[in-house]
Amino acid sequence: MKLFRIGLFFLTAACCLVQPCRAEEPAVAIEAMRKDMIAMRDQFDKMQVLYEAKIKNMQARIEKLEEMKGVSTAAGIDQPVPAAAAATTVTAPVQPSIVSAGLGRAFQSFNPEISVIGDADYHWTDNKRSDVYQQFQFRQLELAFSSHVDTYARADVYTHLEQEGSEWHYGLCEGYLTLLTLPWDFQAKFGKYKADFGKVNKLHLHALPWVDYPSVVTNFFGEEGMSEPGAALSHLVPNPWDIYSEVTVEAFNNKNARAFAGPDGRDLVFLTHWKNFFDLTPEQTLELGGSFAVGPNDDGKGRQKTLMEGMDLTYKWRPLKKGLYRSLVLQGEFYASQKDRSAVYGDNVFVDGDGVEYVVDPILDAPRGSVDAVGFYGSAIYQFAKRWSVFSRYDYSEYPDNQSMRDQGVSGGVTFAQSEYCFWRLQYKNMERNYDKNDNQIWLQCNFGIGPHRKHEY
């Protein structure tokens, strides 16, 4: 009992000694926290002073660069437009500053946009002489590379892998640099590109609303259309109606065999295209374009020339409330060609600019002097569901080397858009010719793509 009392005494004494220490702990903790907050505030104030000094230094450097730019302007470089003339002159777009120009490469991605698009089909025809008579074929594999080079320009490269007979050939379809920030709303293109003649010639195979190109495009320009190395300059034309109006002027190598000189050409072809876009209503648009091209069609001496004119018209309707399920596109183009005679004619045989021979009906008169040929197509595309659409097309085309030879055909089909990156298309076509047998053709097309490159110009 005595030991118990002694233990209880020492336990009580210990509790009395410890209790004051515990009462002092919150006060010590609060004091330490207050000191830490004061230290953090002092550190923040020092950082604020440091960054303000850096910002002032950067502003001073920018002002100095602007002064240097002003000195160069006063010396006669980039003279400003007088105020009196500014009212009648198109305002120049805002140019990237010197600082942003220096940082342009820093913001460029080292990995460009890369896309792969494949186009395969099954082709049935009752023409047993056709190379693709009842055959599956992988028509084209497109590799696309696109990226901004810097704050001033963008580069686009499109390559194609195609089968010719039993061999595969890899080549450049387009590869060009676009200058985006030229003064007075100009843009320039330099490299190899599809000529801006009409509407469809600029489209790649996968972007067509049909399986094949219209006859007027292939007869006048060849199976690949007109695509040559050259340079182009385009400008948005200001107008009081506030409509989209663009004029493009191009110069490119004279290597197109159907319309111009072909592989032996040593001159240039000059082309201009005028595009106008109208908003008829919030649901309807109309695009009207005109094209003109001129160039020699001989071996480069320029004694024989070709003049070409074209007109394209596109009407589009898409309702605001059901735009995902309903749409209508009416599209057509007209080509005309005046070509000084350059083909060679024999008995009942026609040889075009590619060296391809055709048997000609003897009752047809071989052209003499200038050959005046025309061609056109008209198409309707109606979307009746989110993924389904039907289309039809009428073709009529003569040949630039012989207007007595002509094709005319009727096409129709249906397209199923599996997704944005894949579609299936079934098309029937009846083709009539006055120099060869008529034929019927059916395609089942599958087009797929990986990567961002799917859309083309509206």
ABEGO torsion letter per residue (X at the ends): XAAAAAAAAAAAAAAAAAAAAAAAAAAAAAAAAAAAAAAAAAAAAAAAAAAAAAAAAAAAAAAAAAAAAAAAAAAGBGBBBBAAAAAABBBBBBBBBAAAAAAAAAABBABBBBBBBBBBBBBBBABAABAABGBBBBABBBBBBBBBABAABBBBBBBBBBBBEABBBBBBABBBBBBAABBGGBBBBBEBBBBBBEAAAABBAAABABABBBAAAAAAAEAAEBBBBBBBBBBBBBBAAGBBBBBBBBBBBBABAAABAEAABABBBBBBBBBBBBBABAABBBBBBBBBBBBBABAGAGABBBBBBBBBBBBBBBBAAAAAABBBBBBBBBBBBBBBBABBBBBGBBBBAAGBBBBBBAABBBBBEBBBBBBBBBBBBBBABAABBBBBBBBBBBBAABAABBBBBBBBBBBBBABAABBBBBBBBBBBBAABBBBBBBBBBBBBBBEABABBBX
